[in-house]
Amino acid sequence: MLYLILFPSWLSYVFWNKGVALIGTTRSEIYTHLIPVSGGLMGILFLGDSLKAHHMITLVLIIFGIACCSTRK
């Protein structure tokens, strides 16, 4: 049980730090906003949650915000 708790946390931490080192802190911060999106998708896929209109609105707003912040000026 301890393996299941510690290993995924450690692995995600390692991958996150590798990604931050690769693309920089400013660009990587934008993608933290995808955490609720991935959590919602996992809830739909694995827990059988239903997709409602407010979920879609939130998804569109998050992706729009990331797209706005990702474009070079």
C-alpha positions as CSV (number, residue, x, y, z in Angstrom):
1,M,0.0,0.0,0.0
2,L,2.8,2.4,0.8
3,Y,4.3,1.7,-2.6
4,L,1.0,2.8,-4.3
5,I,0.9,6.0,-2.3
6,L,4.5,7.1,-2.6
7,F,5.6,5.9,-6.0
8,P,3.0,7.8,-8.1
9,S,3.6,11.0,-6.0
10,W,7.3,10.8,-6.4
11,L,7.1,10.0,-10.1
12,S,4.8,12.9,-10.8
13,Y,7.1,15.2,-8.9
14,V,10.1,14.0,-10.9
15,F,8.3,14.5,-14.2
16,W,7.0,17.9,-13.2
17,N,10.5,19.1,-12.2
18,K,11.9,17.7,-15.4
19,G,9.3,19.6,-17.4
20,V,9.9,22.8,-15.5
21,A,13.6,22.5,-16.2
22,L,12.9,21.9,-19.9
23,I,10.4,24.7,-20.7
24,G,10.9,27.1,-17.8
25,T,8.8,28.2,-14.8
26,T,6.7,30.8,-16.5
27,R,5.5,28.5,-19.3
28,S,5.0,25.5,-17.0
29,E,2.8,27.5,-14.6
30,I,0.2,27.9,-17.3
31,Y,-0.3,24.1,-17.4
32,T,-1.2,23.9,-13.7
33,H,-4.6,25.0,-14.8
34,L,-5.1,21.7,-16.5
35,I,-5.2,19.9,-13.2
36,P,-9.0,20.4,-12.7
37,V,-9.6,19.4,-16.3
38,S,-7.7,16.1,-15.9
39,G,-9.4,15.5,-12.6
40,G,-12.8,16.0,-14.1
41,L,-11.9,13.7,-17.1
42,M,-10.7,11.0,-14.7
43,G,-13.9,11.3,-12.7
44,I,-16.0,10.9,-15.9
45,L,-13.9,7.9,-17.2
46,F,-13.3,6.0,-13.9
47,L,-16.1,7.1,-11.5
48,G,-19.0,7.4,-13.9
49,D,-19.6,11.1,-13.2
50,S,-21.8,12.8,-15.7
51,L,-20.6,15.7,-17.9
52,K,-22.7,18.8,-17.4
53,A,-22.9,22.2,-19.2
54,H,-20.8,24.0,-16.5
55,H,-18.0,21.4,-17.0
56,M,-17.9,22.2,-20.7
57,I,-17.9,26.0,-20.0
58,T,-15.1,25.6,-17.6
59,L,-13.1,23.5,-20.0
60,V,-13.5,26.0,-22.8
61,L,-12.5,28.9,-20.5
62,I,-9.4,27.1,-19.2
63,I,-8.2,26.1,-22.7
64,F,-8.9,29.6,-24.0
65,G,-6.9,31.1,-21.1
66,I,-4.0,28.7,-21.8
67,A,-4.1,29.5,-25.5
68,C,-4.1,33.3,-24.7
69,C,-1.1,33.0,-22.4
70,S,0.8,30.6,-24.6
71,T,0.9,32.8,-27.7
72,R,4.0,34.9,-28.2
73,K,3.6,38.6,-28.2
